[in-house]
């Protein structure tokens, strides 16, 4: 019976060891699947700071192009008119700049910069630097290099985001950006595929206007009445609205029924089952949602500069740091094995597992890895080594004293002693999390998650594997 129990406990240890190896392979190597003739890692990549991954410097300059407008004798702008109407009413065609003198003000330059910053936050860009020249209106932005995503972000920065619903005939503006409350991307999956929609929700005032518009601009069905004696065709003129984004017509339609919800949905693309096509539709819808949510730029800008800046730290320098940390970790584990024998070996295996889980947490919590964050990772690894050594020392002491419930007592005493000593570090890491400067906040987040993981992981894995061995 004792032999069977011992065998079962050995199996438990081997099972935990295999689980640690599996997690380590996923964390350090990844999970690769074939996608369009290339192997792609399905494990989320790390998010690096500009100092480690390089940056894009973008410069936006004021658009100097001109446009042709029609004005009446009083100087009022006419939305549209035929050549006959122009001649009949004495209208004049004038060439004016896209950005009139009235909008080229320091306040509008600042407002444009603020809107761009809102868009960066909306697109989850954690680290960015923006500046505006209040004399020329030029805006300079620096963001981390994120491969394809960077180009999508840049494409949204100088989009004006002008939204209008107008009367198709009179060109009267019925709803605009001031009436938008929020917008979001929705999906609808059926047996034929997935459809992507952009849903726009209006403010209370916009909701009332939309209801009124949908009752006025309602679809009319042409009907034909006939009899044996005569027939007459009756048709009512159908009023339509036109929806525009940045003066580009999105749709022209009438409403089937009044809209009382204050929300409208726009279909983006068509139904698809292709993941790449679907992702493109989602990105298109999300780009429009971002610009509508963050407001309309008061000035039209052109992209003048889009330049990649090399990182301050070379890739080889990072590899060297990783090698040094790995060598130190191996030395620490060898020290544990030489001093604590089997318990040291098991604690070393658990230590490797903690590192693997820690790096997965860093990936999926979107913590930006900066130079300061790397220092935080090293601190966490040192803290976990100290914790492990304290726990093994306490187990040895209790075994010499021939105490019962060795692991339970050793764990409780080690946790009390360890966390009382690192209270200042805990407070510092939590405080740093709320600082908006990336180097400090990334250090705080990295350290915070590490300290939490030390508490949870060791209570579950390290304690259990040592308990199984001691009882064995």
RAJOBEL-V563663 format. One record per pair of residues at least 12 apart in sequence whose ideal C-beta (glycine too) atoms are under 6 Angstrom apart, sorted by the first residue. I is the first residue (numbers start at 1). GAP is how many residues later the second one is. D is the distance in Angstrom with one decimal. If there is no record, write none. Layout:
I:GAP:D / I:GAP:D
This chain:
6:466:5.6 / 9:459:4.9 / 9:463:4.3 / 12:456:5.2 / 13:455:5.7 / 16:449:5.2 / 17:332:5.6 / 20:329:5.6 / 20:333:3.6 / 23:330:5.9 / 23:333:4.7 / 24:328:5.9 / 24:332:4.2 / 27:329:3.8 / 27:332:4.9 / 27:333:5.0 / 30:13:4.5 / 31:12:5.5 / 44:319:4.6 / 44:320:5.7 / 46:317:5.8 / 46:323:5.3 / 47:319:5.6 / 47:321:5.0 / 48:321:5.2 / 49:78:5.7 / 49:319:5.3 / 49:321:3.8 / 49:389:5.9 / 50:77:6.0 / 50:94:4.8 / 51:261:4.8 / 51:320:5.7 / 52:259:5.5 / 52:261:5.5 / 53:91:5.7 / 53:92:5.2 / 53:258:5.8 / 54:91:4.4 / 54:255:5.9 / 54:256:5.5 / 54:257:4.4 / 55:87:5.1 / 55:89:5.8 / 55:90:6.0 / 55:254:4.7 / 56:87:5.5 / 56:89:5.9 / 56:94:5.6 / 56:252:5.9 / 57:85:5.2 / 57:250:4.9 / 57:252:5.7 / 58:83:4.5 / 58:96:5.8 / 58:248:5.5 / 59:81:5.2 / 59:245:4.7 / 59:246:3.7 / 60:79:4.5 / 60:98:5.3 / 60:241:4.1 / 61:77:5.3 / 61:241:5.6 / 61:243:4.4 / 62:37:5.8 / 62:75:4.8 / 63:35:5.1 / 63:36:5.9 / 63:237:4.2 / 63:239:5.0 / 65:33:5.2 / 66:29:5.0 / 66:31:5.3 / 67:31:5.8 / 68:25:5.7 / 68:27:5.6 / 69:25:5.6 / 69:27:5.6 / 70:21:5.1 / 70:23:5.8 / 71:21:5.5 / 71:23:5.7 / 72:19:5.7 / 73:17:5.8 / 78:13:6.0 / 79:92:3.5 / 80:91:5.8 / 98:202:5.1 / 99:200:5.4 / 99:201:5.7 / 103:195:5.6 / 103:196:5.6 / 106:28:4.7 / 108:190:4.3 / 108:191:5.5 / 109:23:5.2 / 109:25:5.7 / 109:28:4.6 / 111:187:5.6 / 112:185:5.3 / 112:187:5.4 / 113:17:5.7 / 113:19:4.4 / 113:26:5.5 / 115:179:5.5 / 115:180:5.2 / 115:182:5.7 / 116:41:5.5 / 117:13:5.7 / 118:176:4.1 / 119:37:5.6 / 119:171:5.7 / 119:175:4.8 / 122:168:4.8 / 122:172:5.7 / 123:30:5.3 / 125:18:5.5 / 126:242:5.0 / 127:17:5.6 / 127:311:4.3 / 128:15:4.9 / 129:13:4.3 / 152:131:6.0 / 156:131:5.3 / 156:134:5.6 / 158:143:4.2 / 158:145:5.7 / 159:132:5.1 / 160:86:5.3 / 160:137:4.9 / 160:140:5.6 / 161:130:3.5 / 161:135:4.7 / 162:84:5.2 / 162:134:5.2 / 163:14:5.0 / 163:82:5.7 / 163:129:5.9 / 164:12:5.3 / 164:80:4.8 / 165:76:5.4 / 165:78:5.2 / 166:76:5.3 / 168:72:4.2 / 168:74:4.7 / 168:84:5.8 / 174:39:5.4 / 175:34:5.8 / 177:119:4.6 / 179:23:5.1 / 179:24:5.7 / 179:27:3.1 / 180:112:5.6 / 181:20:4.8 / 181:21:5.7 / 181:22:4.7 / 182:19:5.1 / 182:111:6.0 / 183:17:4.8 / 183:106:4.3 / 183:109:4.6 / 183:110:5.6 / 184:15:5.4 / 185:100:4.5 / 185:101:5.4 / 185:104:5.8 / 186:13:5.3 / 192:79:5.4 / 193:78:4.1 / 193:79:5.1 / 193:80:4.3 / 194:84:5.6 / 195:76:5.1 / 196:72:4.5 / 196:73:6.0 / 196:85:4.2 / 196:86:5.7 / 196:89:5.4 / 197:68:4.6 / 197:70:5.8 / 198:68:4.6 / 198:70:5.7 / 198:87:4.6 / 198:90:5.7 / 199:64:5.8 / 199:66:5.0 / 200:64:5.4 / 201:62:4.9 / 202:60:4.9 / 207:55:3.2 / 210:49:5.5 / 211:47:5.9 / 211:49:5.6 / 214:41:4.1 / 214:44:4.7 / 214:45:4.3 / 215:43:4.8 / 217:22:4.7 / 217:24:5.0 / 217:37:5.3 / 217:38:5.8 / 218:37:5.3 / 219:35:4.2 / 219:37:5.5 / 220:16:4.5 / 220:18:4.7 / 222:13:4.7 / 238:16:5.6 / 240:12:5.5 / 240:14:5.2 / 268:13:5.0 / 268:16:5.6 / 268:17:4.4 / 269:12:3.9 / 332:53:5.2 / 333:15:3.6 / 336:12:5.2 / 340:52:4.7 / 342:127:5.9 / 343:49:5.8 / 343:123:6.0 / 346:119:5.0 / 346:123:5.7 / 347:41:5.0 / 347:45:5.9 / 350:111:5.3 / 350:112:4.3 / 350:115:5.8 / 354:30:5.9 / 354:103:5.0 / 358:95:5.5 / 361:88:5.4 / 367:78:4.6 / 367:79:5.8 / 368:70:5.7 / 368:74:4.7 / 370:69:5.1 / 370:72:4.6 / 372:67:4.5 / 372:71:4.1 / 373:69:4.1 / 373:70:5.6 / 373:73:4.5 / 376:67:4.5 / 376:70:3.7 / 376:71:4.4 / 377:69:5.8 / 380:70:3.0 / 384:70:5.2 / 387:31:5.2 / 387:67:5.9 / 390:24:5.0 / 390:28:5.9 / 391:23:4.5 / 394:16:4.0 / 394:19:5.7 / 394:20:5.3 / 395:15:4.6 / 398:12:5.6 / 406:64:5.9 / 407:59:5.9 / 407:60:4.2 / 407:63:5.9 / 411:52:5.1 / 426:25:5.9 / 429:15:5.0 / 429:18:3.8 / 429:19:4.4 / 432:12:2.6 / 433:12:5.5 / 433:15:5.8
